């Protein structure tokens, strides 16, 4: 049956394999193939993989469209990866050591569980820190309250009790303040990580010694980003650095830019059909922005466009510290604002080496490749169709 089914290589692997678990799985598979062949009134020795697939479709009809959700029967060596078939991955009893062995991707699920443990560790550290801070504050508040009670009247005591019931005396912070502190801590950690990036899919697969799909890689990066954005993520800095790769200084900012004799940084920006030429100079306390010989507020009356241009300065904490002279042409107001923002971001890298990683992490040094989709013939617009009339 092995030769007829096209599993000569697998049959040879059975002899080489020393794990009783895999031997039993292979035996069960061939028994199942023989029973399936008898159910279809076929010879088991000539029952091929195509016959197995047709028999399963006939016996187990389904309307599921996704092939992964359809019932199937494959050889164990096709289901489990080669690195999982090594004898070191099994115990003496022939049982797999990895808890997620039957998923086919134990390294991926082990990493997901490890990231969950890291998140729980950060949460516990933050909860412990908050409880300690609250106890210290309550102790000082009780001492101050006792001293104050000796010198106040009963009416004043009632006012203090009411303020304590409202949470005013215990220094409760608003959600906006807490969110601002969390974002500040995450930005501080990202600066500590230095000029680095997340491992790419191939690099991540090589680190885990397992082949990752696009969906699995996206899930891993999303979980790592969530862990990085947590308030106490400094505790797991070493864990995060294990999945990041340092960016060499030669490729941190792409093309090397220098200041001219007048102390200006020149760069060009692009967005859609707009092209901007930007000159940036240091000017403490000025922050003047001239666009085509007009002030920023006169050239861009919309608030969204002005926010786009000021965003690079906000990221590097340089609002009011630089003067900008810009010449822009082509496109509309949105495209021109994006082109100016791109040019300003590239020009700011000339003034400090620390600006490059921050702007790169914010996605400001990469041109936005999106363009307006063209109108299609026979349609009203790029996607919109003409109204259909039956008669």
N, C-alpha and C positions, 0 to 999 in steps of 0.2 A: 504493500500500500504506500510505502514511503516513496518508491520510485514513480508510481503512477500519479501521486498527488503533487509531485514537484517539491518535495521537502527533503531532498538528498542532503543538503547542507545542514538542515536541522537535525536529521537523523544522526549525522556524524557528530553534531554538537552534544547529543544525548550521551554518547559514550564518553566524551571529554568532560562533561559536566559532573561534578562530584556532589552537588546539592541534591539530597533526596526530594526536596520540595519541587524542584523543576522536573526531576524525573517523573514524579507522580503526576504533575500537571500535563506533561507530554503524553503519558500513557492515557490519561483521562481524555485528552483531545482526540487521540486516534480511535479510542473506543467510541467516542461521540460521532466521529466521522463515519465509522462502520455502521452504527445504528441509523444514522441519517441516510446512508446509502441504501440500507435495507428498506427503510420506510418509502423511499422513492423507487424501489424495485430496480436498483442499479448494482453493478459490481463494485465492491469497496476498493478493489485494486486499481480501478480506472476512474475513480471519483475525484475530479480535479477541484481546484479552488472556485472556478466558475460554476461548476455544478453545485458546490456548497452554497454559493450566494443565491443561485436560482432556486434551490430547494427551500432556503430560509424565506425568500420572498413569497414562495407559493404556500408554505405552511403557516407563516406568520405575516399575513398582509397588513400593511400599515399605510396611513395617509400622511405620515410625517415627511416634511420636505428636507429637513437637515439630515445629511448622511450620518453624522455623528450620533443622532438619536435613533437611527434604525438598528434593529437587532442584527448581530453579525456573529460569526464564529471564526476566529483566526488562530494561527499557531502561536503558542506561548512566546516563542522567540521573536515574533512580529509585534507582540503587544508590549513586552518588557524590553527596555533598552539594553544594549550590550553591556554597559558598565554596571547594570543591576544584576547581571547574571554571574558575577564573580563570586567565588566561594567565600570571600571575606564578608559579604553582605548577608550571610546566613549563619544561624547558630548551629551547634552540633546536632540539634534535633531536626535541622532542615527548615527552620522557620525564618522568615526574613526579619532582620534587625530593625529596619526602618519602619516607623509607625504608618507612614504614607506610602508603603511599597506598592500596594494594589492600585494606587492612583496613576502609576506610571511616571510621576514626576515628584519623587519624595524630596529632592533637594529644594524644589520650588515651595512646597508646602511647609517644609521645615524652616525656610527663610521667612515665610509669612508668619509662622508662629513665633519665631525669634523676634521679629519686629513688634509683634503684639506684646511680648514680654518686655521689650524695651519701653514701649509706650506706658505699660502699667508701672514700670519702675519710675518713669518720669512723673506720672500722676501721684504715686505714693510719696515721692520726695517733695513735690509741691504741696500736697496735703499736710505732710509733716511740718514743712516750713511755715505754712499758714497757721497751723494750730499753735506752733511755738510762738509766732509773732502775736497771735491773738491773746495767748496767756500772758505774755509780757505786757501787752497793752492793757489788759484787764487789771493786772496787778498795779500798774502805775495809775490807772484810772480810779481804782478803789482807794489808793492812798490819797490822791488829789481830792477825791470826793469826800473822804473822811475829814481832811483838813478844812475843806470848804464848808462842810456841814456844821462845824463848830462856830463859824462866824456868820451864818446865814439864819434867816428867820424861817418859820414853817412855810410861809408863802413861797419863799425862794426855793425851798426843798421840793415843793410840789412842781415848780417849773422845771427843776433839774430832772425829776423823775419822768415828767412828760417828755422831755427832750431825749432821755435815755430810751423810753419806749419807742420813739420815732427813729432811733438808730443814729441820732446826731452825735451822741457822746462817745460812740464806739468807732467812729472814723470809717463808716461803711463807704466803700468806693462805688461809683456808678459803673454800669457795664461798659460805657465808653472809655473810662479811665483804665479798666482792666484790659480791654481789648488793645488799647494803645500800648500798655506795658508789655503785653504778649508780643505784639508786632515789633516793638523795640528790641525785646530779647532775641527774637528770631533773626532780626537784621544784624544784631551784634554777633550772633553765632555764625551767620553767613559770612561776615567780615573776617571772623577768626579762621574759617575754613580756607581763606585765601583764594587765589586764582585757581579754581578747580571746577570740575564739571562731573556730572554723574556718568558712570560707566555706560558705554553704548551696549547695544544688544549682544553683539559678538563678545565683547569684553565681559559682560555679565554672565553669559553662558560659559565662558572659559573659567571664570572664577568659581561658579557653582558646579562645574564639571557636568553640565546637563544642557541639552538643547532647549531653549526657551522659545515660545511662540510670541508673536507681537502682542497679543492680549496679556500674556503673563508678564512680559517686560513692562507694559504700561501700568499694570497693577503694582508691580514692585516700585517703580519710580513714584507713583502716586502715594504709596504708603511711606516711602522715604521722605517725600515732601511734607506730608502731614506730620511726621516725626520731627522734621527740621523746624516746622512752624510752631511747635509747642513751646510754652514759656520756659520750661526747665530743660530744654534739649541740650544744654551745655554738658549735662551729665553723660550723655551718650555720644559725645563728640568723636571718640575713637571708633565707635561702631559706625557712625556715618562716614567717617573718612575711609573706612574699608571699602566703600562703594563709590568713592570719588577718585578722580584722576587729576593730578596737577597739570595746569596748562603752562607750557614753556613760555618764558618771557618773549620769545621771538614771535609767537602766534597769539599772544593775549589780545592785542588790539589790531591785528591784521597789519596793514601798512603803517610803517613807522612815520610819525608826524612830528615836526619840530616847529618852534616859534620862529617867525621871521625877525628881521632887524628891528622892526617897530614893536616887537613883543606881541604880535597877533598870531592867532592860531587859525589857519584856513582849512576848510573842508567843504565838501559838496554833499548834498543830500538828495534822495530821490523818493518819490511816492507817486504811484500811478503815472500820470503824464507830466507831473510837475518836477522841475529841477531847481534846486536852491544852492546858491553860493554863499557861504557863511564865513564871517570873520569875527572872532571872539577875542576880547581883551579883558584883562583884569581891571576892575574899577570898583573899589570898595565903597559901598554906600550909594552907588549910582544906579546900576542895573538898567541902563537905557537900552532899548531894543528898537532899532530902526529897520524898517522893511520897505524897500523900494522908495526911500526918502520919505517915509511916513512912519508915524508912531504906531506902536503895536495896537493900541486901542482904536486908532483911526482905520488901520488897514484891515483888522479882523474885528468886526463889531460883535460876532458871536462869542459867547463865553467858552464854549467847547473848544473852539480853535485856539483861543488864548491859553487855555489849560494845557492843550497838547504841546504848545511851544514852551511853557514854563515847567513842564514835567521833568526834563533832564536836570534842571537846576534844583528842583525839589528833591530828587533822588540823592544827589551828591551834597545836599545842604549848602547850596551856593546861590540862593535867591538874593538878589541885590549885590552880588559880588563880581558880576561880569557884565560887560557891555557887548552888545551884539549889533553888527552891521550886516544886513542880508539883502541879497538880490535874488528874486524868485520869479519864475515864468512858467507858463503852461499849467493846464489843469484847472480845477476849481479851488474853492477856499479850503475844503477838506484835504485835498491832495497837496496843496501848497503848505498847509500847516504841518502835515506829516513829513514833507520834504525838509522843512526848516528844522523840525525836531530831530530828524536823522542827522542833519549836518551839524547841529549844535552838540549832539551827543558825541560824535566823532571828534569834534574840535576840543571838547573838554578833556579828552584823554591826554592832551599835550601839557596840561597844567599840573597833573598829579598822577603818579603811578597807581594810587589807590582808587582813582575814579574808574579805571578800566573794568576791573572785576564787578564793581557795583552796577555800572551801566550794562555790562554784558548779562548779568543775572536778571536785570529788569527787561532785557530784550530790546534795548534801545540802539545797539550797535549793528543790528541786522536789518537790512532793508525789508520792508513789508512787500512780499511778492504779489499780493492780491491786485487784480486789475478788474476793470469793468468788463463784464461779459458782453460780447458783441450781440447785435440784433440778428435773429435768424430769419432767413427768407421764408415767407409763408406764415410768419407769426407777427403779432403786434409788437412784441418786445423780445428781450432775450429769452424769457421763459413764458411770458403771457401769450395765450392763444386768442385768436379772434372768436367772437361769440358764435356758437354753432346754431344754425337754423335748420330745422328739419325739412321745411319746404320753402 
